[in-house]
Amino acid sequence: MAYDEYLGERISQFFESRNTAFEAKKMMGGLCFMVDDKMCCGIVKDQLMARIDPGIYQDCLEMDGVNDMNFTGRPMKGYLFIDAEAIDEDEQLDYWLDKCLEFNPKAKSSKRR
């Protein structure tokens, strides 16, 4: 299993409940959720990958179950990994997904190749 499919269903239900148009794309060995053609959040194994406002990034790192996203040996500011235990309850997952949606309008879109 490359990513937690149940978590993918929970994220899809969250966006649907908020009437938010999204697209789920397989990438980076996981699943990425695009909102307005921008990466909003994703799943890598059983962790939530959250794209949040870099202004709250450092404070969020101090929370339980939250780690920096580090694929290349350098953390990517504004991107977090949230452990499965920290998003077990719907309220916990909703908290992080709300943070992702709040930042999405300010996020830069990736350039198409």
Secondary structure, 3 states (H helix, E strand, C coil): CCECHHHHHHHHHHHHHCCCCCEEEEECCEEEEEECCEEEEEEEECEEEEECCHHHHHHHHCCCCEEECCCCCCCCCCEEEECHHHHCCHHHHHHHHHHHHHHHHHCCCCCCC
